[in-house]
């Protein structure tokens, strides 16, 4: 199965993805497909245009599906700003009979900017970068995610517990 974590930069996707992988890691095959790592190592030619972002999500979804078909629990902490691209990944998984759980990792833009793990919000405020999702580029929140986690209100442990509970019917 694939657990797709989507949300603004610095909302907590990678933190939660790593914590979930750690929780399941000793019991089964787990693969984390971190968006930053994939973009850097596998898709460096993709920029940040709408088309390139959608292609990044499509490629990540294909890799997730391939790994899930081999029995891995795939965790994808990826911004994936556009609903249509995320919906296409869900449909692709469904076409192969694979469970796909969309988790909306949600924190206010103000909280994300305070966390600013990579310094992106600060750089965008200074005008050093443009196209930052949720700052000067759109983010389309999921309309009906399988799970909505407010990381500005819940601890990492509480979030992981909720993801484990949600995925229990698929993960043995």
Backbone as a printed PyTorch tensor [residue, N CA C, xyz], in Angstrom:
tensor([[[  0.8260,  -1.1760,   0.0000],
         [  0.0000,   0.0000,   0.0000],
         [  0.8680,   1.2370,   0.0000]],

        [[  0.2550,   2.3470,  -0.3550],
         [  0.9540,   3.6270,  -0.3350],
         [  0.2390,   4.5720,   0.6210]],

        [[  1.0200,   5.2090,   1.4720],
         [  0.5260,   6.2740,   2.3420],
         [  1.1470,   7.5520,   1.8050]],

        [[  0.3150,   8.4120,   1.2120],
         [  0.7760,   9.6290,   0.5590],
         [  0.5560,  10.8020,   1.5020]],

        [[  1.6470,  11.4160,   1.9550],
         [  1.5880,  12.5570,   2.8580],
         [  1.7390,  13.8310,   2.0420]],

        [[  0.7190,  14.6640,   2.0440],
         [  0.7380,  15.9030,   1.2720],
         [  0.4850,  17.0870,   2.1990]],

        [[  1.1160,  18.2020,   1.8960],
         [  0.9280,  19.4040,   2.6950],
         [  1.9630,  20.4500,   2.3230]],

        [[  1.8360,  21.5940,   2.9470],
         [  2.7530,  22.7040,   2.6940],
         [  4.1900,  22.3560,   3.0940]],

        [[  5.1690,  23.0790,   2.5550],
         [  6.5400,  22.9170,   3.0370],
         [  6.5940,  23.2010,   4.5440]],

        [[  7.3180,  22.3900,   5.2670],
         [  7.5060,  22.5000,   6.7240],
         [  6.2500,  22.1950,   7.5300]],

        [[  5.2860,  21.5060,   6.9110],
         [  4.0880,  21.1090,   7.6600],
         [  4.3350,  19.8690,   8.5110]],

        [[  5.3900,  19.1080,   8.2020],
         [  5.7180,  17.9260,   8.9820],
         [  5.6710,  16.6190,   8.2140]],

        [[  5.5900,  16.6770,   6.8990],
         [  5.4660,  15.4680,   6.0820],
         [  6.6440,  14.5120,   6.2690]],

        [[  7.8440,  15.0170,   6.1250],
         [  9.0300,  14.1520,   6.2380],
         [  9.1950,  13.6250,   7.6490]],

        [[  8.9320,  14.4640,   8.6270],
         [  9.0190,  14.0280,  10.0280],
         [  8.0530,  12.8800,  10.2880]],

        [[  6.8100,  13.0490,   9.8440],
         [  5.8080,  12.0000,  10.0520],
         [  6.1140,  10.7640,   9.2270]],

        [[  6.5850,  10.9600,   7.9950],
         [  6.9380,   9.8180,   7.1550],
         [  8.0350,   8.9740,   7.7800]],

        [[  9.0570,   9.6310,   8.3040],
         [ 10.1520,   8.9020,   8.9640],
         [  9.6680,   8.1930,  10.2200]],

        [[  8.8210,   8.8650,  10.9890],
         [  8.3090,   8.2590,  12.2240],
         [  7.4130,   7.0630,  11.9170]],

        [[  6.6000,   7.1710,  10.8690],
         [  5.7450,   6.0410,  10.4810],
         [  6.5970,   4.8790,   9.9830]],

        [[  7.6110,   5.1700,   9.1920],
         [  8.5070,   4.1210,   8.7030],
         [  9.2040,   3.4190,   9.8610]],

        [[  9.6220,   4.2030,  10.8380],
         [ 10.2750,   3.6210,  12.0100],
         [  9.3110,   2.7020,  12.7610]],

        [[  8.0680,   3.1170,  12.8750],
         [  7.0680,   2.3050,  13.5690],
         [  6.8620,   0.9670,  12.8770]],

        [[  6.7690,   0.9800,  11.5340],
         [  6.5110,  -0.2450,  10.7850],
         [  7.7750,  -0.9510,  10.3350]],

        [[  8.9140,  -0.2900,  10.3940],
         [ 10.1360,  -0.7970,   9.7970],
         [ 10.6080,  -2.1520,  10.2560]],

        [[ 10.3680,  -2.4890,  11.4880],
         [ 10.8470,  -3.7810,  11.9770],
         [  9.9010,  -4.9160,  11.6340]],

        [[  8.6620,  -4.5870,  11.2690],
         [  7.6580,  -5.6100,  11.0180],
         [  7.4800,  -5.9620,   9.5480]],

        [[  7.8990,  -5.0690,   8.6470],
         [  7.6430,  -5.2950,   7.2270],
         [  8.5740,  -4.4430,   6.3750]],

        [[  8.5250,  -4.6930,   5.0730],
         [  9.3130,  -3.8750,   4.1440],
         [  8.6650,  -2.5040,   4.0110]],

        [[  9.4380,  -1.4840,   4.2690],
         [  8.9560,  -0.1130,   4.1920],
         [  9.9170,   0.6840,   3.3230]],

        [[  9.3480,   1.5130,   2.4580],
         [ 10.1640,   2.3920,   1.6340],
         [  9.6010,   3.8020,   1.7230]],

        [[ 10.4560,   4.7390,   2.1090],
         [ 10.0670,   6.1450,   2.1340],
         [ 10.5610,   6.7850,   0.8370]],

        [[  9.6300,   7.4110,   0.1070],
         [  9.9770,   8.1350,  -1.1130],
         [  9.8440,   9.6280,  -0.8220]],

        [[ 10.8790,  10.2000,  -0.2630],
         [ 10.8520,  11.6090,   0.1130],
         [ 10.9540,  12.4790,  -1.1350]],

        [[ 10.0520,  13.4480,  -1.2410],
         [  9.9950,  14.3030,  -2.4220],
         [ 11.2870,  15.0350,  -2.7100]],

        [[ 11.9430,  15.5310,  -1.6800],
         [ 13.1970,  16.2620,  -1.8850],
         [ 14.2840,  15.3490,  -2.4400]],

        [[ 14.3640,  14.1440,  -1.9240],
         [ 15.3830,  13.1920,  -2.3590],
         [ 15.1160,  12.7490,  -3.8010]],

        [[ 13.8530,  12.4330,  -4.1050],
         [ 13.5210,  12.0150,  -5.4710],
         [ 13.8360,  13.1160,  -6.4770]],

        [[ 13.4450,  14.3340,  -6.1410],
         [ 13.6840,  15.4540,  -7.0550],
         [ 15.1900,  15.6380,  -7.2800]],

        [[ 15.9630,  15.5670,  -6.2210],
         [ 17.4130,  15.7730,  -6.3250],
         [ 18.1000,  14.6190,  -7.0540]],

        [[ 17.7570,  13.3720,  -6.7020],
         [ 18.5000,  12.2190,  -7.1940],
         [ 17.9540,  11.5920,  -8.4740]],

        [[ 16.6300,  11.6590,  -8.6770],
         [ 16.0440,  10.9790,  -9.8340],
         [ 15.4400,  11.9170, -10.8710]],

        [[ 14.9600,  13.0660, -10.4520],
         [ 14.2740,  13.9630, -11.3800],
         [ 14.8770,  15.3640, -11.3690]],

        [[ 16.2010,  15.4990, -11.4340],
         [ 16.7970,  16.8400, -11.3260],
         [ 16.4510,  17.7650, -12.4870]],

        [[ 16.0010,  17.1970, -13.6040],
         [ 15.6580,  18.0190, -14.7640],
         [ 14.3180,  18.7230, -14.6140]],

        [[ 13.5270,  18.3110, -13.6310],
         [ 12.2190,  18.9340, -13.4430],
         [ 12.3500,  20.2280, -12.6540]],

        [[ 11.6680,  21.2330, -13.1330],
         [ 11.6450,  22.5120, -12.4270],
         [ 10.4310,  22.5950, -11.5270]],

        [[  9.9140,  23.8090, -11.3700],
         [  8.7960,  24.0240, -10.4590],
         [  7.5850,  24.6360, -11.1560]],

        [[  7.5130,  24.4830, -12.4730],
         [  6.3120,  24.9110, -13.1910],
         [  5.1820,  23.9520, -12.8100]],

        [[  3.9670,  24.3440, -13.1190],
         [  2.8190,  23.4710, -12.8140],
         [  2.9810,  22.1140, -13.4960]],

        [[  3.3930,  22.1140, -14.7640],
         [  3.5660,  20.8540, -15.4910],
         [  4.6710,  19.9990, -14.8780]],

        [[  5.7910,  20.6270, -14.5140],
         [  6.8900,  19.8720, -13.9100],
         [  6.5000,  19.3100, -12.5440]],

        [[  5.7690,  20.0780, -11.7670],
         [  5.3110,  19.5820, -10.4590],
         [  4.3740,  18.3880, -10.6380]],

        [[  3.4670,  18.4830, -11.6080],
         [  2.5590,  17.3640, -11.8760],
         [  3.3310,  16.1370, -12.3510]],

        [[  4.3350,  16.3380, -13.1820],
         [  5.1520,  15.2150, -13.6590],
         [  5.9400,  14.5930, -12.5050]],

        [[  6.4290,  15.4040, -11.6010],
         [  7.1360,  14.8970, -10.4250],
         [  6.2070,  13.9880,  -9.6110]],

        [[  4.9820,  14.4190,  -9.4130],
         [  4.0140,  13.6190,  -8.6630],
         [  3.6820,  12.3350,  -9.4260]],

        [[  3.4990,  12.4510, -10.7340],
         [  3.1920,  11.2600, -11.5370],
         [  4.2980,  10.2160, -11.4180]],

        [[  5.5500,  10.6580, -11.5970],
         [  6.6820,   9.7260, -11.5140],
         [  6.7920,   9.1090, -10.1190]],

        [[  6.6240,   9.9350,  -9.1080],
         [  6.6820,   9.4270,  -7.7330],
         [  5.5840,   8.3940,  -7.5160]],

        [[  4.4010,   8.6760,  -8.0470],
         [  3.2910,   7.7330,  -7.9350],
         [  3.5710,   6.4080,  -8.6130]],

        [[  4.2030,   6.4460,  -9.7760],
         [  4.5420,   5.2080, -10.4850],
         [  5.5310,   4.3830,  -9.6660]],

        [[  6.5460,   5.0310,  -9.1260],
         [  7.5190,   4.3070,  -8.2960],
         [  6.8260,   3.7260,  -7.0690]],

        [[  5.9580,   4.5220,  -6.4400],
         [  5.2190,   4.0310,  -5.2630],
         [  4.3910,   2.8050,  -5.6240]],

        [[  3.6900,   2.8870,  -6.7330],
         [  2.8620,   1.7550,  -7.1620],
         [  3.7070,   0.5090,  -7.4190]],

        [[  4.8340,   0.6790,  -8.0780],
         [  5.6970,  -0.4690,  -8.3830],
         [  6.1870,  -1.1260,  -7.0930]],

        [[  6.5970,  -0.3230,  -6.1330],
         [  7.0610,  -0.8730,  -4.8580],
         [  5.9200,  -1.5190,  -4.0820]],

        [[  4.7550,  -0.8830,  -4.0780],
         [  3.5960,  -1.4410,  -3.3780],
         [  3.1920,  -2.7850,  -3.9840]],

        [[  3.2920,  -2.8980,  -5.2870],
         [  2.9580,  -4.1820,  -5.9420],
         [  3.8980,  -5.2950,  -5.4980]],

        [[  5.0790,  -4.9400,  -5.0470],
         [  6.0440,  -5.9250,  -4.5700],
         [  5.8990,  -6.1770,  -3.0690]],

        [[  4.8650,  -5.6110,  -2.4610],
         [  4.5760,  -5.8850,  -1.0630],
         [  5.1320,  -4.8840,  -0.0720]],

        [[  5.7020,  -3.8050,  -0.5530],
         [  6.2460,  -2.8010,   0.3650],
         [  5.1430,  -1.8580,   0.8430]],

        [[  5.3220,  -1.3730,   2.0470],
         [  4.5370,  -0.2420,   2.5290],
         [  5.3080,   0.9860,   2.0770]],

        [[  4.7020,   1.7800,   1.2060],
         [  5.3760,   2.9320,   0.6270],
         [  4.8350,   4.1940,   1.2870]],

        [[  5.7380,   5.0000,   1.7850],
         [  5.3740,   6.2510,   2.4510],
         [  5.9700,   7.3780,   1.6160]],

        [[  5.1130,   8.2840,   1.1460],
         [  5.5780,   9.3550,   0.2690],
         [  5.2890,  10.7240,   0.8690]],

        [[  6.2650,  11.3110,   1.5510],
         [  6.1130,  12.6980,   1.9970],
         [  6.4910,  13.6400,   0.8480]],

        [[  5.4740,  14.1030,   0.1360],
         [  5.6590,  14.9140,  -1.0620],
         [  4.6380,  16.0540,  -1.0160]],

        [[  5.0600,  17.2780,  -1.2920],
         [  4.1270,  18.4060,  -1.2690],
         [  2.9280,  18.1320,  -2.1700]],

        [[  3.1720,  17.7480,  -3.4180],
         [  2.1070,  17.4340,  -4.3700],
         [  0.9920,  18.4790,  -4.3170]],

        [[  1.2570,  19.6890,  -4.8010],
         [  0.3320,  20.7970,  -4.5720],
         [ -1.0030,  20.7340,  -5.3230]],

        [[ -1.0980,  19.9050,  -6.3670],
         [ -2.2960,  19.9330,  -7.1970],
         [ -3.1530,  18.6830,  -7.0130]],

        [[ -4.4380,  18.9020,  -6.7310],
         [ -5.3860,  17.8060,  -6.4980],
         [ -5.4240,  16.8200,  -7.6590]],

        [[ -5.4770,  17.3390,  -8.8840],
         [ -5.6020,  16.4610, -10.0470],
         [ -4.4430,  15.4700, -10.1210]],

        [[ -3.2520,  15.9190,  -9.8170],
         [ -2.0800,  15.0250,  -9.8570],
         [ -2.1910,  13.9560,  -8.7700]],

        [[ -2.5950,  14.3610,  -7.5600],
         [ -2.7670,  13.3780,  -6.4800],
         [ -3.8820,  12.3940,  -6.8080]],

        [[ -4.9750,  12.9090,  -7.3650],
         [ -6.0960,  12.0340,  -7.7320],
         [ -5.6830,  11.0210,  -8.7890]],

        [[ -4.8280,  11.4290,  -9.7190],
         [ -4.3460,  10.5070, -10.7550],
         [ -3.5130,   9.3820, -10.1330]],

        [[ -2.7160,   9.7090,  -9.1230],
         [ -1.9250,   8.6690,  -8.4410],
         [ -2.8650,   7.6980,  -7.7260]],

        [[ -3.8900,   8.2330,  -7.0620],
         [ -4.8710,   7.3590,  -6.3940],
         [ -5.5190,   6.4210,  -7.4200]],

        [[ -5.9650,   6.9880,  -8.5420],
         [ -6.6340,   6.1830,  -9.5720],
         [ -5.6990,   5.0990, -10.1190]],

        [[ -4.4350,   5.4510, -10.3230],
         [ -3.4580,   4.4700, -10.7970],
         [ -3.3280,   3.3150,  -9.7990]],

        [[ -3.2470,   3.6300,  -8.5240],
         [ -3.1680,   2.5710,  -7.5100],
         [ -4.4290,   1.7140,  -7.5280]],

        [[ -5.5800,   2.3640,  -7.6120],
         [ -6.8450,   1.6190,  -7.6380],
         [ -6.9190,   0.6990,  -8.8480]],

        [[ -6.3990,   1.1530,  -9.9920],
         [ -6.3940,   0.3180, -11.1980],
         [ -5.5950,  -0.9650, -11.0040]],

        [[ -4.6510,  -0.9570, -10.0930],
         [ -3.8420,  -2.1330,  -9.7950],
         [ -4.3150,  -2.8490,  -8.5260]],

        [[ -5.4260,  -2.4090,  -7.9670],
         [ -5.9690,  -3.0390,  -6.7690],
         [ -5.1380,  -2.7860,  -5.5290]],

        [[ -4.4440,  -1.6470,  -5.4960],
         [ -3.5570,  -1.3330,  -4.3790],
         [ -4.1720,  -0.2680,  -3.4800]],

        [[ -4.0980,  -0.4590,  -2.1870],
         [ -4.5770,   0.5740,  -1.2680],
         [ -3.7220,   1.8350,  -1.3680]],

        [[ -4.3940,   2.9730,  -1.3110],
         [ -3.7500,   4.2800,  -1.3630],
         [ -4.4450,   5.1510,  -0.3360]],

        [[ -3.6890,   5.6470,   0.6030],
         [ -4.2410,   6.4920,   1.6520],
         [ -3.6160,   7.8770,   1.5510]],

        [[ -4.4720,   8.8790,   1.3830],
         [ -3.9950,  10.2520,   1.3040],
         [ -4.1180,  10.8860,   2.6870]],

        [[ -2.9880,  11.3720,   3.1800],
         [ -2.9470,  12.0110,   4.4900],
         [ -2.5960,  13.4830,   4.2830]],

        [[ -3.5040,  14.3420,   4.7060],
         [ -3.2810,  15.7810,   4.6210],
         [ -2.5530,  16.2150,   5.8820]],

        [[ -1.2780,  16.5510,   5.7280],
         [ -0.4440,  17.0130,   6.8300],
         [ -0.5900,  18.5340,   6.8540]],

        [[ -1.3400,  19.0110,   7.8260],
         [ -1.8240,  20.3790,   7.8090],
         [ -1.2930,  21.1880,   8.9850]],

        [[ -0.7230,  22.3100,   8.6580],
         [ -0.3480,  23.3300,   9.6480],
         [ -0.5440,  24.6650,   8.9450]],

        [[ -0.8640,  25.6710,   9.7010],
         [ -1.0950,  26.9820,   9.0920],
         [  0.1760,  27.4700,   8.4070]],

        [[  0.0230,  28.3140,   7.3870],
         [  1.2100,  28.8750,   6.7350],
         [  2.1150,  29.6060,   7.7290]],

        [[  1.5240,  30.2370,   8.7320],
         [  2.3210,  30.9450,   9.7360],
         [  3.1880,  29.9750,  10.5420]],

        [[  2.6050,  28.8510,  10.9180],
         [  3.3640,  27.8310,  11.6710],
         [  4.4510,  27.2400,  10.7740]],

        [[  4.1110,  26.9380,   9.5260],
         [  5.1110,  26.4010,   8.5990],
         [  6.2730,  27.3840,   8.4310]],

        [[  5.9500,  28.6640,   8.3280],
         [  7.0000,  29.6860,   8.1770],
         [  7.8530,  29.7690,   9.4350]],

        [[  7.2450,  29.5780,  10.6070],
         [  8.0160,  29.5770,  11.8550],
         [  8.9530,  28.3800,  11.9100]],

        [[  8.4720,  27.2380,  11.4550],
         [  9.3080,  26.0230,  11.4450],
         [ 10.4200,  26.1790,  10.4100]],

        [[ 10.0540,  26.5860,   9.2110],
         [ 10.9640,  26.8880,   8.0950],
         [ 12.2270,  26.0380,   8.1000]],

        [[ 12.0380,  24.7540,   8.1410],
         [ 13.1330,  23.7960,   8.2850],
         [ 14.2580,  24.0200,   7.2720]],

        [[ 13.9050,  24.3510,   6.0500],
         [ 14.8990,  24.5160,   4.9870],
         [ 15.2110,  25.9810,   4.6860]],

        [[ 14.5890,  26.8840,   5.4280],
         [ 14.8200,  28.3060,   5.1880],
         [ 14.1070,  28.8480,   3.9670]],

        [[ 13.1480,  28.1040,   3.4380],
         [ 12.4810,  28.5040,   2.2030],
         [ 11.5900,  29.7250,   2.3780]],

        [[ 10.8230,  29.7610,   3.4480],
         [  9.9240,  30.9010,   3.6580],
         [ 10.7280,  32.1870,   3.8450]],

        [[ 11.8100,  32.0900,   4.5930],
         [ 12.6570,  33.2710,   4.8100],
         [ 13.2450,  33.7470,   3.4830]],

        [[ 13.7010,  32.8210,   2.6580],
         [ 14.2610,  33.1890,   1.3560],
         [ 13.1940,  33.7930,   0.4520]],

        [[ 11.9770,  33.2380,   0.4930],
         [ 10.8800,  33.7760,  -0.3210],
         [ 10.5120,  35.1850,   0.1420]],

        [[ 10.4920,  35.3950,   1.4560],
         [ 10.1770,  36.7370,   1.9850],
         [ 11.2030,  37.7680,   1.5380]],

        [[ 12.4620,  37.3310,   1.4440],
         [ 13.5300,  38.2420,   1.0110],
         [ 13.5720,  38.4010,  -0.5090]],

        [[ 12.7220,  37.6460,  -1.2210],
         [ 12.6930,  37.7280,  -2.6760],
         [ 13.7850,  36.9370,  -3.3580]],

        [[ 14.4560,  36.0550,  -2.6150],
         [ 15.5440,  35.2640,  -3.1890],
         [ 15.0340,  34.1000,  -4.0210]],

        [[ 13.8370,  33.6230,  -3.7030],
         [ 13.2260,  32.5470,  -4.4840],
         [ 11.7660,  32.9040,  -4.7380]],

        [[ 11.2290,  32.3480,  -5.8000],
         [  9.8090,  32.5030,  -6.1080],
         [  9.2280,  31.1220,  -6.3530]],

        [[  7.9050,  31.0470,  -6.3460],
         [  7.2440,  29.7720,  -6.6210],
         [  7.1810,  28.8510,  -5.4320]],

        [[  7.2820,  29.3900,  -4.2240],
         [  7.1920,  28.5540,  -3.0260],
         [  5.7370,  28.2000,  -2.7840]],

        [[  5.4510,  26.9140,  -2.7740],
         [  4.0910,  26.4380,  -2.5530],
         [  3.5550,  26.9840,  -1.2400]],

        [[  2.3650,  27.5770,  -1.3190],
         [  1.7200,  28.1250,  -0.1320],
         [  2.1480,  29.5400,   0.2070]],

        [[  3.1590,  30.0380,  -0.4770],
         [  3.6230,  31.4100,  -0.2560],
         [  3.2360,  32.2760,  -1.4570]],

        [[  3.8310,  31.9670,  -2.6110],
         [  3.4510,  32.6850,  -3.8240],
         [  3.1070,  31.7320,  -4.9670]],

        [[  2.8720,  30.4760,  -4.6230],
         [  2.4200,  29.4670,  -5.5720],
         [  1.3140,  28.6750,  -4.8830]],

        [[  0.3200,  28.1990,  -5.6340],
         [ -0.8430,  27.5860,  -4.9820],
         [ -0.5830,  26.2080,  -4.3790]],

        [[ -1.3670,  25.9240,  -3.3600],
         [ -1.4840,  24.5710,  -2.8140],
         [ -2.9710,  24.2810,  -2.7320]],

        [[ -3.3880,  23.1860,  -3.3470],
         [ -4.7850,  22.7780,  -3.3340],
         [ -4.9690,  21.6820,  -2.2950]],

        [[ -5.4950,  22.0320,  -1.1220],
         [ -5.6620,  21.0230,  -0.0730],
         [ -6.6130,  19.9200,  -0.5230]],

        [[ -6.4050,  18.7220,  -0.0280],
         [ -7.3440,  17.6410,  -0.3480],
         [ -8.7520,  17.9870,   0.1320]],

        [[ -9.7300,  17.6130,  -0.6640],
         [-11.1240,  17.8500,  -0.2940],
         [-11.6080,  16.7820,   0.6810]],

        [[-11.2540,  15.5320,   0.4110],
         [-11.6480,  14.4290,   1.2810],
         [-10.4610,  13.4940,   1.5010]],

        [[ -9.4700,  13.9360,   2.2520],
         [ -8.3360,  13.0380,   2.5090],
         [ -8.7930,  11.8620,   3.3720]],

        [[ -8.0480,  10.8030,   3.2980],
         [ -8.3500,   9.6570,   4.1550],
         [ -8.0780,   9.9970,   5.6170]],

        [[ -7.1550,  10.9370,   5.8300],
         [ -6.8210,  11.3760,   7.1850],
         [ -6.3370,  12.8190,   7.1130]],

        [[ -6.7960,  13.6300,   8.0380],
         [ -6.3990,  15.0400,   8.1210],
         [ -5.7030,  15.2280,   9.4610]],

        [[ -4.4050,  15.5150,   9.4190],
         [ -3.6150,  15.6820,  10.6390],
         [ -3.2040,  17.1400,  10.8040]],

        [[ -3.6200,  17.7520,  11.8850],
         [ -3.2130,  19.1220,  12.2120],
         [ -1.9290,  19.0350,  13.0360]],

        [[ -0.8060,  19.1760,  12.3680],
         [  0.4740,  19.0230,  13.0590],
         [  0.8030,  20.2010,  13.9570]],

        [[  0.0150,  21.2700,  13.8700],
         [  0.1950,  22.3820,  14.8060],
         [ -0.6420,  22.1730,  16.0750]],

        [[ -1.3800,  21.0590,  16.1290],
         [ -2.2120,  20.7530,  17.2910],
         [ -1.9310,  19.3840,  17.8800]],

        [[ -1.3180,  18.4990,  17.0830],
         [ -1.0600,  17.1230,  17.5140],
         [  0.4460,  16.8700,  17.5850]],

        [[  0.8370,  15.9760,  18.4660],
         [  2.2450,  15.5830,  18.5460],
         [  2.5660,  14.6090,  17.4090]],

        [[  3.8350,  14.4110,  17.1590],
         [  4.2570,  13.4320,  16.1560],
         [  3.6980,  12.0690,  16.5240]],

        [[  3.7920,  11.6990,  17.7880],
         [  3.2900,  10.3980,  18.2390],
         [  1.7960,  10.2490,  17.9770]],

        [[  1.0210,  11.2900,  18.2710],
         [ -0.4220,  11.2300,  18.0270],
         [ -0.7200,  11.0730,  16.5370]],

        [[  0.0270,  11.7810,  15.7050],
         [ -0.1590,  11.6700,  14.2600],
         [  0.1710,  10.2650,  13.7640]],

        [[  1.2830,   9.7250,  14.2280],
         [  1.6780,   8.3730,  13.8190],
         [  0.6380,   7.3630,  14.2940]],

        [[  0.1720,   7.4990,  15.5040],
         [ -0.8620,   6.5880,  16.0100],
         [ -2.0820,   6.5960,  15.1040]],

        [[ -2.4990,   7.7730,  14.6620],
         [ -3.6760,   7.8880,  13.7930],
         [ -3.4180,   7.2750,  12.4200]],

        [[ -2.2000,   7.4290,  11.9030],
         [ -1.8740,   6.8040,  10.6150],
         [ -1.8310,   5.2900,  10.7430]],

        [[ -1.2930,   4.7880,  11.8410],
         [ -1.2510,   3.3440,  12.0680],
         [ -2.6670,   2.7950,  12.1670]],

        [[ -3.5020,   3.4900,  12.8910],
         [ -4.9090,   3.0590,  13.0430],
         [ -5.6090,   3.0290,  11.6800]],

        [[ -5.4060,   4.0570,  10.8730],
         [ -6.0210,   4.1150,   9.5520],
         [ -5.5460,   2.9780,   8.6540]],

        [[ -4.2740,   2.6810,   8.7090],
         [ -3.7100,   1.6810,   7.7970],
         [ -3.8290,   0.2470,   8.3190]],

        [[ -4.3620,   0.0700,   9.5100],
         [ -4.4140,  -1.2530,  10.1480],
         [ -5.1320,  -2.3010,   9.2980]],

        [[ -6.1490,  -1.9150,   8.5620],
         [ -6.8710,  -2.9250,   7.7860],
         [ -6.0810,  -3.3770,   6.5580]],

        [[ -5.0130,  -2.6680,   6.2180],
         [ -4.1950,  -3.0260,   5.0710],
         [ -2.8380,  -3.6080,   5.4550]],

        [[ -2.3120,  -3.1800,   6.5840],
         [ -0.9850,  -3.6110,   7.0240],
         [ -1.1540,  -4.7120,   8.0460]],

        [[ -0.6220,  -5.8330,   7.7440],
         [ -0.7490,  -6.9940,   8.6480],
         [  0.5300,  -7.1980,   9.4210]]])
